[in-house]
Amino acid sequence: MPSLENVVEEIKSVRVQGAKEIAIYGLKFLRDFAKEQGFDSKFDQVAELLKEVRPTAVVLHNCIEIIKKERKISSMDRLIGYLTKSSEKIGRYSDKVLRNNTTIMTHCHSGEALAFVKHYGLDHKRKVSVIATETRPLEQGVKTAKELARAKIPVTLILDSAMGHFMKDADMVVVGADALRREGVINKIGTCLLAFAAKHHGKPFYVVANVLKLDKRKDFTIEERPAAEIYRKMTSARNLRGIKIRNPAFDITPWQYVTAVVTDEGIMKPSQLMRRLK
């Protein structure tokens, strides 16, 4: 079993990324921890610490709240199984949204969004192509592009700042989500700009997310990442004295810009999700 410090570092450094992937990784560690030490107060302390490593993403939070009530190894196994299979369940709805020869624009790296696209292209054997944003500053979109290329799905990588320019070439936008809140869809910074561009060009905007991303937390924080992630390729900190740098990891896309959310329980309109969030 890895140390708690190693698990925290893997999540914090974004070597483990994505709300669902963070939850699975965290749950596996907590399962091993509980097998060794049980569900005493120390378990609760470790669980709360893991929740705060990437505080915006809600899946691990929701899973831990379930575990704290049930306090069973079998509960963790059930949640890990559910999350592992959720992408496949979501992918089955791809033919309800996509059409042959569809061009999709996407942002960042979402396991569920990728599963959705690949299910249509590979399982339904339909033609689909993708325009992927680079997704600065950590370039998760490059990972998306490489994964699609390995799957033999045509993909074009663009700068984030070019999303408006290339929107005319896309039929729709498909993105993942880190949380679904009453305020809107929480996803990688830049998603709301993508939604604005889609609206301007009259293109549908779909979100792909499992229902454990429904976020009813009263307190909510947009995580801010280290400034060094921004200037690491441009210059050194010495040359930026007197300049304040902000690096939020996420933004909020209002529901009015979202066409529908594809979940493992079906395709839902924003109004349906809002009722679930009461």
NUPA-768934 format. One record per residue (C-alpha): residue number from 1; residue in three letters; x, y negated, z negated. Coordinates in nm, 2 decimals. Example, Ala and Ser with C-alpha at 12.3 -4.5 7.8 and 13.67 -1.06 7.14 Angstrom:
2
resi=1&resn=ALA&east=1.23&north=0.45&up=-0.78
resi=2&resn=SER&east=1.37&north=0.11&up=-0.71
% end
This chain:
278
resi=1&resn=MET&east=0.00&north=0.00&up=0.00
resi=2&resn=PRO&east=0.15&north=-0.34&up=0.09
resi=3&resn=SER&east=0.19&north=-0.60&up=-0.18
resi=4&resn=LEU&east=-0.07&north=-0.87&up=-0.24
resi=5&resn=GLU&east=0.19&north=-1.13&up=-0.14
resi=6&resn=ASN&east=0.25&north=-0.96&up=0.19
resi=7&resn=VAL&east=-0.13&north=-0.93&up=0.26
resi=8&resn=VAL&east=-0.17&north=-1.30&up=0.19
resi=9&resn=GLU&east=0.12&north=-1.39&up=0.41
resi=10&resn=GLU&east=-0.01&north=-1.18&up=0.70
resi=11&resn=ILE&east=-0.34&north=-1.36&up=0.69
resi=12&resn=LYS&east=-0.21&north=-1.71&up=0.62
resi=13&resn=SER&east=0.05&north=-1.70&up=0.90
resi=14&resn=VAL&east=-0.23&north=-1.59&up=1.15
resi=15&resn=ARG&east=-0.05&north=-1.27&up=1.23
resi=16&resn=VAL&east=-0.39&north=-1.13&up=1.13
resi=17&resn=GLN&east=-0.64&north=-1.35&up=1.30
resi=18&resn=GLY&east=-1.01&north=-1.36&up=1.36
resi=19&resn=ALA&east=-1.29&north=-1.36&up=1.09
resi=20&resn=LYS&east=-1.38&north=-1.00&up=1.15
resi=21&resn=GLU&east=-1.01&north=-0.88&up=1.17
resi=22&resn=ILE&east=-0.92&north=-1.07&up=0.85
resi=23&resn=ALA&east=-1.22&north=-0.90&up=0.67
resi=24&resn=ILE&east=-1.12&north=-0.55&up=0.78
resi=25&resn=TYR&east=-0.76&north=-0.61&up=0.68
resi=26&resn=GLY&east=-0.86&north=-0.76&up=0.34
resi=27&resn=LEU&east=-1.11&north=-0.48&up=0.28
resi=28&resn=LYS&east=-0.86&north=-0.21&up=0.34
resi=29&resn=PHE&east=-0.62&north=-0.36&up=0.09
resi=30&resn=LEU&east=-0.90&north=-0.40&up=-0.17
resi=31&resn=ARG&east=-1.01&north=-0.04&up=-0.11
resi=32&resn=ASP&east=-0.65&north=0.08&up=-0.19
resi=33&resn=PHE&east=-0.63&north=-0.15&up=-0.48
resi=34&resn=ALA&east=-0.96&north=-0.03&up=-0.63
resi=35&resn=LYS&east=-0.85&north=0.33&up=-0.58
resi=36&resn=GLU&east=-0.54&north=0.27&up=-0.79
resi=37&resn=GLN&east=-0.68&north=0.02&up=-1.05
resi=38&resn=GLY&east=-1.06&north=0.03&up=-1.04
resi=39&resn=PHE&east=-1.30&north=-0.26&up=-1.03
resi=40&resn=ASP&east=-1.20&north=-0.45&up=-1.34
resi=41&resn=SER&east=-1.15&north=-0.82&up=-1.38
resi=42&resn=LYS&east=-0.81&north=-0.80&up=-1.20
resi=43&resn=PHE&east=-0.99&north=-0.67&up=-0.89
resi=44&resn=ASP&east=-1.22&north=-0.97&up=-0.90
resi=45&resn=GLN&east=-0.92&north=-1.20&up=-0.93
resi=46&resn=VAL&east=-0.75&north=-1.04&up=-0.63
resi=47&resn=ALA&east=-1.07&north=-1.05&up=-0.43
resi=48&resn=GLU&east=-1.12&north=-1.42&up=-0.51
resi=49&resn=LEU&east=-0.76&north=-1.50&up=-0.41
resi=50&resn=LEU&east=-0.80&north=-1.33&up=-0.07
resi=51&resn=LYS&east=-1.12&north=-1.52&up=-0.01
resi=52&resn=GLU&east=-0.93&north=-1.85&up=-0.04
resi=53&resn=VAL&east=-0.64&north=-1.77&up=0.20
resi=54&resn=ARG&east=-0.85&north=-1.87&up=0.51
resi=55&resn=PRO&east=-1.15&north=-2.03&up=0.34
resi=56&resn=THR&east=-1.35&north=-2.13&up=0.64
resi=57&resn=ALA&east=-1.41&north=-1.78&up=0.78
resi=58&resn=VAL&east=-1.71&north=-1.62&up=0.60
resi=59&resn=VAL&east=-1.70&north=-1.25&up=0.68
resi=60&resn=LEU&east=-1.46&north=-1.15&up=0.41
resi=61&resn=HIS&east=-1.64&north=-1.37&up=0.16
resi=62&resn=ASN&east=-1.97&north=-1.20&up=0.24
resi=63&resn=CYS&east=-1.82&north=-0.85&up=0.22
resi=64&resn=ILE&east=-1.66&north=-0.93&up=-0.12
resi=65&resn=GLU&east=-1.99&north=-1.06&up=-0.26
resi=66&resn=ILE&east=-2.15&north=-0.73&up=-0.16
resi=67&resn=ILE&east=-1.87&north=-0.53&up=-0.32
resi=68&resn=LYS&east=-1.89&north=-0.73&up=-0.64
resi=69&resn=LYS&east=-2.25&north=-0.62&up=-0.68
resi=70&resn=GLU&east=-2.21&north=-0.26&up=-0.58
resi=71&resn=ARG&east=-1.85&north=-0.19&up=-0.70
resi=72&resn=LYS&east=-1.81&north=0.13&up=-0.50
resi=73&resn=ILE&east=-1.54&north=0.26&up=-0.27
resi=74&resn=SER&east=-1.81&north=0.38&up=-0.04
resi=75&resn=SER&east=-1.94&north=0.02&up=0.00
resi=76&resn=MET&east=-1.60&north=-0.08&up=0.13
resi=77&resn=ASP&east=-1.60&north=0.22&up=0.37
resi=78&resn=ARG&east=-1.94&north=0.12&up=0.49
resi=79&resn=LEU&east=-1.85&north=-0.24&up=0.55
resi=80&resn=ILE&east=-1.52&north=-0.14&up=0.73
resi=81&resn=GLY&east=-1.72&north=0.10&up=0.95
resi=82&resn=TYR&east=-1.98&north=-0.16&up=1.03
resi=83&resn=LEU&east=-1.72&north=-0.43&up=1.12
resi=84&resn=THR&east=-1.52&north=-0.18&up=1.33
resi=85&resn=LYS&east=-1.83&north=-0.08&up=1.54
resi=86&resn=SER&east=-1.99&north=-0.43&up=1.56
resi=87&resn=SER&east=-1.80&north=-0.53&up=1.87
resi=88&resn=GLU&east=-1.92&north=-0.22&up=2.06
resi=89&resn=LYS&east=-2.28&north=-0.29&up=1.95
resi=90&resn=ILE&east=-2.25&north=-0.65&up=2.07
resi=91&resn=GLY&east=-2.10&north=-0.54&up=2.40
resi=92&resn=ARG&east=-2.41&north=-0.34&up=2.48
resi=93&resn=TYR&east=-2.60&north=-0.67&up=2.53
resi=94&resn=SER&east=-2.35&north=-0.80&up=2.79
resi=95&resn=ASP&east=-2.57&north=-0.70&up=3.08
resi=96&resn=LYS&east=-2.86&north=-0.90&up=2.94
resi=97&resn=VAL&east=-2.65&north=-1.22&up=2.96
resi=98&resn=LEU&east=-2.39&north=-1.17&up=3.24
resi=99&resn=ARG&east=-2.45&north=-1.12&up=3.61
resi=100&resn=ASN&east=-2.22&north=-0.97&up=3.87
resi=101&resn=ASN&east=-1.94&north=-1.21&up=3.98
resi=102&resn=THR&east=-1.99&north=-1.43&up=3.67
resi=103&resn=THR&east=-1.70&north=-1.66&up=3.58
resi=104&resn=ILE&east=-1.68&north=-1.73&up=3.20
resi=105&resn=MET&east=-1.48&north=-2.00&up=3.02
resi=106&resn=THR&east=-1.37&north=-1.90&up=2.67
resi=107&resn=HIS&east=-1.16&north=-2.06&up=2.39
resi=108&resn=CYS&east=-0.91&north=-1.91&up=2.14
resi=109&resn=HIS&east=-0.90&north=-1.53&up=2.08
resi=110&resn=SER&east=-1.22&north=-1.36&up=1.96
resi=111&resn=GLY&east=-1.22&north=-0.98&up=1.94
resi=112&resn=GLU&east=-1.60&north=-0.98&up=1.97
resi=113&resn=ALA&east=-1.61&north=-1.22&up=2.27
resi=114&resn=LEU&east=-1.34&north=-1.01&up=2.44
resi=115&resn=ALA&east=-1.53&north=-0.69&up=2.37
resi=116&resn=PHE&east=-1.84&north=-0.85&up=2.52
resi=117&resn=VAL&east=-1.66&north=-0.94&up=2.84
resi=118&resn=LYS&east=-1.47&north=-0.62&up=2.87
resi=119&resn=HIS&east=-1.78&north=-0.41&up=2.81
resi=120&resn=TYR&east=-1.95&north=-0.57&up=3.11
resi=121&resn=GLY&east=-1.65&north=-0.55&up=3.34
resi=122&resn=LEU&east=-1.53&north=-0.20&up=3.24
resi=123&resn=ASP&east=-1.83&north=-0.01&up=3.10
resi=124&resn=HIS&east=-2.09&north=-0.16&up=3.34
resi=125&resn=LYS&east=-1.83&north=-0.18&up=3.62
resi=126&resn=ARG&east=-1.93&north=-0.53&up=3.73
resi=127&resn=LYS&east=-1.71&north=-0.81&up=3.85
resi=128&resn=VAL&east=-1.64&north=-1.08&up=3.60
resi=129&resn=SER&east=-1.36&north=-1.33&up=3.57
resi=130&resn=VAL&east=-1.24&north=-1.56&up=3.29
resi=131&resn=ILE&east=-1.10&north=-1.90&up=3.25
resi=132&resn=ALA&east=-0.92&north=-1.91&up=2.91
resi=133&resn=THR&east=-0.80&north=-2.22&up=2.73
resi=134&resn=GLU&east=-0.44&north=-2.21&up=2.60
resi=135&resn=THR&east=-0.58&north=-2.30&up=2.25
resi=136&resn=ARG&east=-0.32&north=-2.52&up=2.08
resi=137&resn=PRO&east=-0.13&north=-2.54&up=1.87
resi=138&resn=LEU&east=-0.08&north=-2.17&up=1.81
resi=139&resn=GLU&east=-0.18&north=-2.07&up=2.17
resi=140&resn=GLN&east=-0.42&north=-1.79&up=2.08
resi=141&resn=GLY&east=-0.57&north=-1.82&up=2.42
resi=142&resn=VAL&east=-0.25&north=-1.68&up=2.57
resi=143&resn=LYS&east=-0.32&north=-1.36&up=2.37
resi=144&resn=THR&east=-0.67&north=-1.36&up=2.52
resi=145&resn=ALA&east=-0.54&north=-1.40&up=2.87
resi=146&resn=LYS&east=-0.28&north=-1.12&up=2.83
resi=147&resn=GLU&east=-0.54&north=-0.88&up=2.69
resi=148&resn=LEU&east=-0.78&north=-0.95&up=2.98
resi=149&resn=ALA&east=-0.49&north=-0.91&up=3.23
resi=150&resn=ARG&east=-0.41&north=-0.57&up=3.08
resi=151&resn=ALA&east=-0.77&north=-0.47&up=3.13
resi=152&resn=LYS&east=-0.75&north=-0.57&up=3.49
resi=153&resn=ILE&east=-1.00&north=-0.85&up=3.45
resi=154&resn=PRO&east=-0.91&north=-1.16&up=3.66
resi=155&resn=VAL&east=-0.81&north=-1.45&up=3.42
resi=156&resn=THR&east=-0.69&north=-1.80&up=3.46
resi=157&resn=LEU&east=-0.51&north=-1.98&up=3.18
resi=158&resn=ILE&east=-0.56&north=-2.36&up=3.14
resi=159&resn=LEU&east=-0.46&north=-2.64&up=2.91
resi=160&resn=ASP&east=-0.72&north=-2.72&up=2.65
resi=161&resn=SER&east=-0.74&north=-3.08&up=2.79
resi=162&resn=ALA&east=-0.84&north=-2.93&up=3.13
resi=163&resn=MET&east=-1.16&north=-2.76&up=3.01
resi=164&resn=GLY&east=-1.38&north=-3.05&up=3.14
resi=165&resn=HIS&east=-1.20&north=-3.04&up=3.48
resi=166&resn=PHE&east=-1.25&north=-2.67&up=3.53
resi=167&resn=MET&east=-1.60&north=-2.64&up=3.38
resi=168&resn=LYS&east=-1.75&north=-2.68&up=3.73
resi=169&resn=ASP&east=-1.58&north=-2.35&up=3.82
resi=170&resn=ALA&east=-1.74&north=-2.16&up=3.54
resi=171&resn=ASP&east=-2.09&north=-2.01&up=3.52
resi=172&resn=MET&east=-2.11&north=-2.02&up=3.15
resi=173&resn=VAL&east=-1.91&north=-2.04&up=2.82
resi=174&resn=VAL&east=-1.87&north=-1.75&up=2.58
resi=175&resn=VAL&east=-1.69&north=-1.80&up=2.25
resi=176&resn=GLY&east=-1.67&north=-1.62&up=1.92
resi=177&resn=ALA&east=-1.74&north=-1.77&up=1.58
resi=178&resn=ASP&east=-1.58&north=-1.78&up=1.23
resi=179&resn=ALA&east=-1.91&north=-1.87&up=1.06
resi=180&resn=LEU&east=-2.27&north=-1.95&up=1.15
resi=181&resn=ARG&east=-2.41&north=-2.23&up=0.93
resi=182&resn=ARG&east=-2.71&north=-2.45&up=0.93
resi=183&resn=GLU&east=-2.48&north=-2.73&up=1.05
resi=184&resn=GLY&east=-2.38&north=-2.53&up=1.35
resi=185&resn=VAL&east=-2.12&north=-2.28&up=1.48
resi=186&resn=ILE&east=-1.78&north=-2.29&up=1.31
resi=187&resn=ASN&east=-1.51&north=-2.19&up=1.55
resi=188&resn=LYS&east=-1.16&north=-2.28&up=1.66
resi=189&resn=ILE&east=-1.09&north=-2.65&up=1.69
resi=190&resn=GLY&east=-1.19&north=-2.77&up=2.04
resi=191&resn=THR&east=-1.50&north=-2.55&up=2.06
resi=192&resn=CYS&east=-1.74&north=-2.84&up=2.01
resi=193&resn=LEU&east=-1.56&north=-3.03&up=2.30
resi=194&resn=LEU&east=-1.61&north=-2.72&up=2.51
resi=195&resn=ALA&east=-1.98&north=-2.72&up=2.42
resi=196&resn=PHE&east=-2.01&north=-3.09&up=2.51
resi=197&resn=ALA&east=-1.85&north=-3.03&up=2.85
resi=198&resn=ALA&east=-2.08&north=-2.73&up=2.92
resi=199&resn=LYS&east=-2.38&north=-2.94&up=2.83
resi=200&resn=HIS&east=-2.27&north=-3.22&up=3.07
resi=201&resn=HIS&east=-2.22&north=-2.97&up=3.35
resi=202&resn=GLY&east=-2.55&north=-2.78&up=3.28
resi=203&resn=LYS&east=-2.37&north=-2.46&up=3.19
resi=204&resn=PRO&east=-2.51&north=-2.22&up=2.92
resi=205&resn=PHE&east=-2.31&north=-2.18&up=2.60
resi=206&resn=TYR&east=-2.32&north=-1.84&up=2.43
resi=207&resn=VAL&east=-2.17&north=-1.75&up=2.09
resi=208&resn=VAL&east=-2.08&north=-1.39&up=2.01
resi=209&resn=ALA&east=-2.09&north=-1.29&up=1.65
resi=210&resn=ASN&east=-2.19&north=-1.02&up=1.41
resi=211&resn=VAL&east=-2.45&north=-1.10&up=1.14
resi=212&resn=LEU&east=-2.20&north=-1.09&up=0.86
resi=213&resn=LYS&east=-2.09&north=-1.43&up=0.99
resi=214&resn=LEU&east=-2.41&north=-1.59&up=0.87
resi=215&resn=ASP&east=-2.29&north=-1.84&up=0.61
resi=216&resn=LYS&east=-2.51&north=-1.94&up=0.33
resi=217&resn=ARG&east=-2.24&north=-2.08&up=0.11
resi=218&resn=LYS&east=-2.32&north=-2.42&up=-0.06
resi=219&resn=ASP&east=-1.96&north=-2.53&up=-0.06
resi=220&resn=PHE&east=-1.78&north=-2.53&up=0.28
resi=221&resn=THR&east=-1.43&north=-2.64&up=0.38
resi=222&resn=ILE&east=-1.27&north=-2.69&up=0.72
resi=223&resn=GLU&east=-0.92&north=-2.54&up=0.68
resi=224&resn=GLU&east=-0.64&north=-2.77&up=0.77
resi=225&resn=ARG&east=-0.32&north=-2.60&up=0.88
resi=226&resn=PRO&east=0.04&north=-2.72&up=0.84
resi=227&resn=ALA&east=0.14&north=-3.03&up=1.04
resi=228&resn=ALA&east=0.45&north=-2.84&up=1.16
resi=229&resn=GLU&east=0.23&north=-2.62&up=1.39
resi=230&resn=ILE&east=0.17&north=-2.94&up=1.59
resi=231&resn=TYR&east=0.51&north=-3.08&up=1.62
resi=232&resn=ARG&east=0.71&north=-2.76&up=1.63
resi=233&resn=LYS&east=0.75&north=-2.78&up=2.01
resi=234&resn=MET&east=0.77&north=-3.15&up=2.05
resi=235&resn=THR&east=1.01&north=-3.29&up=1.81
resi=236&resn=SER&east=1.14&north=-3.27&up=1.45
resi=237&resn=ALA&east=0.98&north=-3.41&up=1.14
resi=238&resn=ARG&east=1.26&north=-3.66&up=1.11
resi=239&resn=ASN&east=1.14&north=-3.83&up=1.43
resi=240&resn=LEU&east=0.78&north=-3.86&up=1.30
resi=241&resn=ARG&east=0.84&north=-4.07&up=0.99
resi=242&resn=GLY&east=0.54&north=-4.29&up=0.92
resi=243&resn=ILE&east=0.31&north=-4.09&up=1.13
resi=244&resn=LYS&east=0.02&north=-3.90&up=0.97
resi=245&resn=ILE&east=-0.06&north=-3.56&up=1.13
resi=246&resn=ARG&east=-0.39&north=-3.38&up=1.09
resi=247&resn=ASN&east=-0.43&north=-3.02&up=1.20
resi=248&resn=PRO&east=-0.78&north=-2.89&up=1.13
resi=249&resn=ALA&east=-0.82&north=-2.52&up=1.24
resi=250&resn=PHE&east=-1.19&north=-2.54&up=1.31
resi=251&resn=ASP&east=-1.48&north=-2.76&up=1.41
resi=252&resn=ILE&east=-1.86&north=-2.75&up=1.41
resi=253&resn=THR&east=-2.07&north=-2.72&up=1.72
resi=254&resn=PRO&east=-2.42&north=-2.84&up=1.66
resi=255&resn=TRP&east=-2.70&north=-2.59&up=1.74
resi=256&resn=GLN&east=-2.85&north=-2.82&up=2.01
resi=257&resn=TYR&east=-2.55&north=-2.73&up=2.23
resi=258&resn=VAL&east=-2.59&north=-2.35&up=2.19
resi=259&resn=THR&east=-2.80&north=-2.14&up=2.43
resi=260&resn=ALA&east=-2.81&north=-1.83&up=2.22
resi=261&resn=VAL&east=-2.60&north=-1.61&up=1.99
resi=262&resn=VAL&east=-2.53&north=-1.25&up=2.08
resi=263&resn=THR&east=-2.52&north=-1.04&up=1.76
resi=264&resn=ASP&east=-2.50&north=-0.67&up=1.69
resi=265&resn=GLU&east=-2.88&north=-0.70&up=1.61
resi=266&resn=GLY&east=-2.97&north=-0.86&up=1.94
resi=267&resn=ILE&east=-2.97&north=-1.19&up=2.12
resi=268&resn=MET&east=-3.10&north=-1.47&up=1.90
resi=269&resn=LYS&east=-3.20&north=-1.83&up=1.97
resi=270&resn=PRO&east=-3.06&north=-2.09&up=1.74
resi=271&resn=SER&east=-3.41&north=-2.13&up=1.58
resi=272&resn=GLN&east=-3.41&north=-1.76&up=1.49
resi=273&resn=LEU&east=-3.07&north=-1.79&up=1.32
resi=274&resn=MET&east=-3.17&north=-2.10&up=1.13
resi=275&resn=ARG&east=-3.46&north=-1.90&up=0.97
resi=276&resn=ARG&east=-3.20&north=-1.63&up=0.87
resi=277&resn=LEU&east=-2.99&north=-1.90&up=0.71
resi=278&resn=LYS&east=-3.26&north=-2.04&up=0.48
% end
